[in-house]
Amino acid sequence: MLKVTCRIILDGDQKGPEIWEFLTFTSKAAWKITQFLHGIGKPVAKGETVNVEPIDIVDREGWAIIGEQESENDTDAKFNKIERWVWGDELAKLRSKPAAKQIDDSDEIPF
């Protein structure tokens, strides 16, 4: 198993929070490894045997859809998680969309 540390990059190339992606090398989880490799620009052909060395994925960039996961221990806590990796046509569409607006959570109330 590999624990991949992924850093979210915010507007202005600022470093955001880290998310961990756990890649388990079992036949049941092959889809996730394939998706991850496509997402970082190392496509895998269907049925291809893949050998992933940690050094091959260090400092790679990829795109992913981020979601939330509820904590198993604390019902009020939520954690960021990678829903899925994106590439190809889906990535092209995402890159062409304008950036999401940031929420203004200041205490000022406009009148």
C-alpha positions in Angstrom: 0.0 0.0 0.0 1.1 3.5 -0.8 0.0 6.6 1.2 0.2 9.4 -1.2 0.2 13.0 0.2 -1.7 15.3 -2.1 -1.6 19.1 -1.7 -4.5 21.2 -2.8 -3.3 24.3 -4.7 -5.5 27.4 -4.1 -6.0 30.5 -6.3 -2.7 32.4 -6.7 -0.7 29.1 -6.4 -1.0 29.2 -2.7 -0.6 25.9 -0.9 -3.8 24.6 0.6 -4.5 21.6 2.9 -3.2 18.1 2.4 -5.3 15.1 1.5 -4.0 11.5 1.7 -4.8 9.0 -1.0 -4.3 5.4 0.0 -3.5 3.1 -2.9 -3.9 -0.6 -2.0 -2.4 -3.0 -4.6 -5.2 -5.5 -4.7 -7.4 -6.6 -7.7 -10.4 -5.1 -5.9 -8.7 -1.7 -5.8 -7.1 -1.7 -9.3 -9.7 0.8 -10.5 -8.4 3.4 -8.0 -4.8 2.9 -8.9 -5.7 3.2 -12.6 -7.7 6.3 -12.0 -4.8 7.8 -9.9 -2.2 7.1 -12.6 -4.4 8.6 -15.4 -4.9 11.6 -13.1 -1.2 12.3 -12.8 -0.5 11.8 -16.5 0.7 8.1 -16.5 -2.1 6.4 -18.4 -2.6 2.7 -18.1 -4.1 0.5 -20.9 -6.9 -1.9 -19.9 -5.4 -5.2 -18.8 -1.9 -3.8 -18.6 0.2 -5.0 -15.7 1.5 -1.9 -13.8 4.5 -1.6 -11.5 4.3 1.6 -9.4 7.5 2.8 -7.7 7.1 5.6 -5.2 9.9 7.6 -6.8 7.8 7.7 -10.1 5.0 9.6 -8.5 6.9 12.1 -6.3 6.2 15.7 -7.2 3.7 14.7 -9.9 0.7 17.0 -10.5 -2.8 15.8 -11.1 -6.4 16.9 -11.0 -9.1 15.4 -8.7 -12.6 16.1 -7.5 -12.6 16.8 -3.8 -15.4 15.8 -1.5 -16.2 15.4 2.2 -16.2 12.4 4.4 -17.8 12.2 7.8 -15.6 11.2 10.7 -16.2 7.8 12.1 -15.4 9.0 15.6 -16.9 12.5 15.8 -20.3 13.1 14.2 -19.7 16.8 13.7 -16.3 16.5 12.0 -15.8 16.2 8.3 -12.7 15.6 6.3 -11.7 16.4 2.7 -11.2 13.3 0.5 -10.5 12.6 -3.1 -13.7 11.5 -4.8 -12.0 10.7 -8.1 -9.1 11.7 -10.4 -9.9 13.4 -13.6 -8.1 13.5 -17.0 -8.8 13.8 -20.7 -12.1 15.4 -21.8 -13.3 15.9 -18.3 -10.2 17.7 -17.3 -10.3 19.9 -20.3 -13.9 20.9 -19.4 -12.9 21.6 -15.8 -9.9 23.7 -16.8 -12.1 25.8 -19.1 -14.6 26.7 -16.3 -14.1 29.9 -14.3 -12.6 29.5 -10.8 -15.1 28.9 -8.0 -15.9 32.0 -6.0 -14.5 32.2 -2.5 -17.1 32.5 0.3 -16.8 35.7 2.3 -17.2 34.6 5.9 -16.3 37.9 7.4 -18.5 39.2 10.2 -19.4 42.4 8.4 -23.0 42.7 7.3 -23.6 45.0 4.4 -26.4 47.6 4.7 
